[in-house]
Structure formats: structure tokens, C-alpha cells
Amino acid sequence: HAMKDVVTLVIQHHVKPAQVPAYERWLGEIAQEAKRFPGHMGVNIVRPHAPASTYTLVLRFDSHKHLLGWVESEARQTLLERASAFCWPTRSWRYRPGWSTGSRLPPTSPCVPGRTSNSWSRCRRSIR
């Protein structure tokens, strides 16, 4: 696939401080599960520095179709349901075609636990 076909999904989770060890174990599970899907090109995890609690996950797929396969999968939905115990209700994510992990992370809207992020709405509309 050409680099222009590559799509990147940037996800931010706001982890409850007492749940960091459980969330870290969950990260390992979801990263392994994503690898099983066609077109998966890797996942990068950016961990927060205290006192921040926001983890950023950067997933790359070789096409929009393969990204949708992962995003809409039952396996991912099941794992996300489990993550709700570790995270504040707000989660944001962004879809970006052709963006490589060698690029700087795009700016994201600040997210406050308990408040919905606009980036979630934009991305959700983008990948449906």
C-alpha cells in the first residue's frame, strides 16, 4: 500500500489514578488483539507524565477499510467495555488519513473527565 493509503487513529483515554496498573494490563491485551486484524501496521503508546492521566494510543492501518474492520469489531467493543472501569467517561479519538508515526502528533482538544470532546464527534462521523 502507498503511504497515502495509510490511516492513523489517535485515541486518548483519561485513566483513573488508582486504575493505572489494570489499565496497563488492558493496554497489552488490546495491542495484541489489534495485531490480529488485517492491515494493522503498529501501535504506539504515549504514557502520561505525572500529574497528567491521559494516555495516547496511535494505531496505524494500511487502509480505511481495514481500520473500520478493527473499529467495528466485536473484539474491540468487548475490550472497550472493560476499559470503562479504568477510565473517566470521556475519551477522544481522531482519524487521520496518510499520517505516519514519524510525524508529530496532531494537536488535540483538551479533554476534561466527564465532558465530551469535539474530536470524538468529528472522528465518529469520519469513520462511519
N, C-alpha and C positions, 0 to 999 in steps of 0.2 A: 504494500500500500504506500502511496505517496504521502509525504508529510502533511499535505493539505487535507488528507482524509482523516488524520488522527484527531480524536476528540478527547478533551480532558474534562473531568468532573472534579470540582473543588468543593469539599464538604467541610463544614465546621460544626463541631459538637462542643457544647459547653458542659464540661464534666463536673459533677458534684465532688468537692474535695475528698470526702470520705469514700467515694466510689472509684478513685483512680486505679487501685490495683485490679479491681474487677473489670474496669474499662480496658485496661492494658491487655488483659487476657482476651477480652472480646475482640480487641483490635487484631490480635493474632489470628483468631478464628475467621473474621470477615476478610482479612487479607488473603488467607489460604483459600477461602471459598471463591473469591473473585478470580483467582488464578485459574480456576477450573473452567471459566467461561471463554468462549471463542473470542478472539481479538484482544484479549487482555494483554496490555503492554507494560504493566507495572503499577505499583502503588508507592507513594512516598507519604510518610507521616511526619508532620511538623508538630513537635510536642511544645507545650507552653512553658514559659519560664515564670516562676512564682512572682507575684501572686496571681497571675493570669490562670484561667482554667480552660481556655479554648484550644482544642486540638484541631489541626487542619489536615485533612486527608486529600491527597491528589491522586486520582485514578486516571489512567490513560487507556483508551481503546482504539483499535485501528479503524473504526467506522462508527457512525451514528447508530446504525442498525445493531452492532454488537454492544454498544453502550446501553441501548434500550433493552437488549436481552438481559443484561445484568440488572439494570434499574427496576425492571418489571418482574424480575424473577421471584419465585416463592421463597427461595433460599435467602435472598437479601431481605425480603419483607419479614421473615421469621427472625433473622438476626437483628433487624431494626427494632422490632417489638421488644426484644430482650434489652437493647441499649437504652430504652426509655427509663429503666430503673437506675441507670448510671448518670444520666444527663438531665440538665434542665430542659424544660419543654421546647425551648427554641433551638432550632437547628437551621443552618443556612447552607445552601449549595448553589453552585454556579456551573454552567455548562459552557465550554469554550471550544469551538472547532479549531483544529490546526495548531493548538498551543502545546509546546513541548516542555518537558520538565527543566530544560536548560534555560527557559525564560524566567523572568522574575514573576513571582506570584502577582496576580492582578489585585488591585485594591478591592477590598470588600467592605461592605457596610458594617459599622459596629453593631454587634448584636448584644442585647441585654437579656439575661434569662427572664423568661416569662413574656417577652414581647416578640411579635412576629417580624421577621426580616423581609424587606422587599426583594432581596436576592432570591429567596426561596420561591416567591411567586413568579419572578422572571424565569427562573430555571424550570420550574414545573411546567410553565407554558411552553418553553423551548423544546422539551423532550417528549411531550405527549404526541 
